[in-house]
Amino acid sequence: SALTLVERSTLNRPRPLLERRIAKTKKSRKANAQEKQRTVNDTHTMNQLPEAIRPETLRTLLATTMDAASVKAPPEAEVLMEYVSKLASNMCVADVFHMFEWEKTVKTYLAAFLTEEEAQSITKTYMDDCEKRVERNDVTLDVPEGEGEILCNVEFKLAYGGKILLNTTHFHVRRGRIYGLLGHNGCGKSTLMRAISSGALAGFPGAEELMKLRACFVDHDIDGSDASTPTIDFCLQEPILAPLGRDKIRQKLLDMEFTDELIEKPICNLSGGWKMKLALARAVLLDADLLLLDEPTNHLDVQKQDWLCKFLTGPDCEHVTVLVVSHDSKFLNRVLSDVIHYENMRLKRYTGNLDSFVEQCPMAKAYFSIHETQMKFTFPVPGPLEGVKSKTKAIIQAKNLSFTYPGAKKPTLTDCSVQASQASRIACIGPNGAGKSTLIKVLVGETKPDKGCPEVYRHQNCRIAYVAQHAFHHIEQHLEMSPVEYIQWRFSGGLDKEQQAMEAAQMTDEEKAKLKQNFVVYLKETAADLDEAGNETGERRVEFDKMVPLKKGEKAPPRDVATGGVRQVKQLVGRRTRHNEYEYEVKWAHTDGTSFEDKENQYVPRIVLEGNGFFKMMKAVDDKIAAESGNVKPLTTNEIQKHLDNFGLAEEFGTYGKMKNLSGGQKVKCVIGASMWFCPHLVILDEPTNYLDRDSLGALSAAIKDFEGGVLMISHNAEFFSDIAPEVWEVPGDGKVYVSGAEWMEAVKKRELEEAKAKKKSIPQQEEDKFDSLGNKIESKALASDFDRDALKRAQKKLKDLQARLKKGDASVEDEIFELEEQIAEGEKAMKKEKEAAKAEKAALKEQEKAAKKSSGGAATGDKKK
């Protein structure tokens, strides 16, 4: 038989590979024996298949294809050839003609006895020939309505990252119409638009017309730009626009409401809304036939969204075909003339705007309602904060804050005062460029307020999750990683590498110079501990007293016991609390930069270091300690994927997908999930609704409602924030911040006080007074009703669990353990007193009974004597 021949023969290809393929074929045949029996009654049995795609016919075709390529298969590989022809027949029945699918099946077996290049070439030719043999039903073309000329009539397939997105679908559009591409997150909307703009559809039937069109893809390609290039020069860098000249480009920008100041302003200083408007201006200047807009309303305030609607439906786009992807239902309803919907890996067109589409396709209503979602996000529990007993206590606060961008003539923010707590639900609103994102950046420490302003207060152990407006900048350097690998990289070592890099980049020259500043350090000797007799026990300790900057050219005092000499602050390595104030452990360095030994480290009060400009180093230590208390999960693939599941990112994308292959919505889920890894106390979301579909928005809204920490968000989407953010910070652009709705915090505080009072009142009523035989009152103090014997047992069990977590390295439970130990000690003390009181009462009763017996016995003896 053929199999026996294969086993006895020696082929040119390495035997182990061919033997593995043969073994796999044998195993497959055996495993599918029963399946073959069932297949006899199937509609696609061998007898019912068209002659052109039967396995035996395709076996002949394969031999012909190999002969044409001058490739000869050894007779020993006949069994593989037969198997390949059956695989090809199945692919024809399934109408699957994507090369990556044929590579996984046909090419894999051909490569067992052919070279890699031969197998690739023959697989491609074989697939194309097989596709021609499949009978096609007559398709009624969906000719789009309208008066404009038909721009294109193309039939194509689309796949990305090994996933089939569209399978043999038609795409017809007319000039002057506005088409909305609709479908769930990840279905391939943005991928389709990129394929059209890049020419990836070339080679498909009818694509020649499409390739002749000038298509302009307007997405967020300049969102992450930190270029210092002025706006007009940025446009001139486009090769097609350069010949237009500076004057024509300037006039077009002025027509689109850019001011002279904005035209000369560096790109990095433009708000997100103006950057999107700049991208649209470039598209108009390119005189595009086909305008491809990916989430154009992202970052646009209400006024600019209104401008965009008028722009798309006005004379500027009268002869332009627009293809738009957006999750903004109000915007789509105003501009669309047609809807192109993803249905079963094909495109189906509906005439009319969004309301008309929903009437024709009721299932699509879920795309546009954030309350009709089955998806669920879950934010992690933040954990306790040292010294914070009430959730209404401010954990981040700015007073009289002002900020001016370098080179700007006037400040963006002036004399602003705001604060946030763990109970906060705040929406920050205002027009583009008014200073909303600037305010957030100052609060989180990404930028510093103007000189002379008070420093922004942040609780030292507070963990803050910050998702920037241009969320993709978090991941743009890691596109080859999966989301799981990105989180492993970002948080390995116990710290957030992105936060560290951001703070290092924000260090001023003055702060860097502080690291080389020489100080005269003065020390003091403390008295040794004394025993009961007044004798010294132990050694005297030398501690830090003060430090004075040594000016250039100034002579240092001689070193003695009181003078530690001239030193530099090398780094801060730890922190402790003393007299209700933080002290930081300083590692010193000599004037030449060489380090002192660790035993020379000393604790320096916070106020001293702050006064000498070491704020960033102190914050680094605070962040490290805060991160350690929140870092309770191991950085394993399973744990990270569980975490990503809580943000709607399935294993297919979280563990096995690369960042570059994710859709915009999936990338945002990844960024939000990563920011939550350290269980933050305060979440700051800058434009969180961008890229997310309605399902995801509904899930995010519900998660914010249930979150046990504080939330501060910037958003133009009133539908999203109105239900979840009672407090509003309005930034109108006059440099001020107007706070409204903060009174709801009083209701939260009142509820907390009522709960505390109820707890205090939970002590049971005193039992009846009891007296001993001598008439003395027996004092008996009962346990509080909320801490009886059962409660004590539960507290002891909880303490045991927390101690186990502490042993594994979860430092966040230390405060809770301390409080629980105090409660248990009080409970045990009260129970002991209660037990002693009961014992005393029992003894007193015995004494009473004894005395009663004695008196009755004495009376009986007297009667006898009488």
Buried (B, 14 or more C-beta within 10 A) or exposed (E): EBEEBBEEEEBEBEEEEBBEBBEBBEEEEEEEEEEEEEEEEEEEEBEEBEEBBBBEBBBEBBBEBBEEBEBEBBEBBBBBBBBBBBBBBEBBBEEBBBBEBBBEBBBBBBBBBBEEEBBBBBBBBBBEBBBEBBEEEEEEEBEBEBEBEEBBBBBBBBBBBEBBBBBBBBBBBBBBBBBBBBBBBBBBBBBBBBBBBEEBBEEBEBBEEBBEBEBBBBBBEBBBBEEEBBBBBBBBEEEEBEEBEEEEBBEBBEEBEBEEEBBEBBBEBBBBBBBBBBBBBBBBBBEBBBBBBBBBBBBBBEEBBEBBBEBBBEEBBEEBBBBBBBBBBBBBBBBBBBBBBBBEBEBBBBBBBBEBBBEEBEEBBBBBBBEEBEBBBBBBEBBBBBEBEEBBBBBBBBBEBBBBBEEEEEBBBBEBEBBBBBBBBBBBBBBBBBBBBBBBBBBBBBBBBEEEBEEBBBBBBBBBBBBBBBBBBBBEEBBEBBBBBBBBBBBEEEBBEBBBEBBEEBEEEEBEEBBEEBBBBBBEEEEEEEEEEEEEEEEEEBEBBEBEEBEEEEEEBEEEEEBBBBBBBBBBEBBEEEEEEBBBBBBBBBEEEEEBEEEEBBBBBBEBBEEBBBBBBBBBBBBBBBBBBBBBBEBEBEBBBEBBBBBBBBBEBBBBBBBEBBBBBBBBBBBBBBBBBBBBBBBBBBBBBBBBBBBBBBBBBBBBEEBBBBBBBBBBBEBBBEBBBBBBBBBEEEBBBEBEBBEBBEEBBEEBEEEEEEEEEEBEEEEEEBEBBEEEEBEBEBBBEEBBEEBBEEBEEBBEEBEEBBEEEBBBBBBBBEEBBEBBEBBEEBBEBBEEBEEBBEEBEEEBEEEEEEEEEEEEEEEEEE
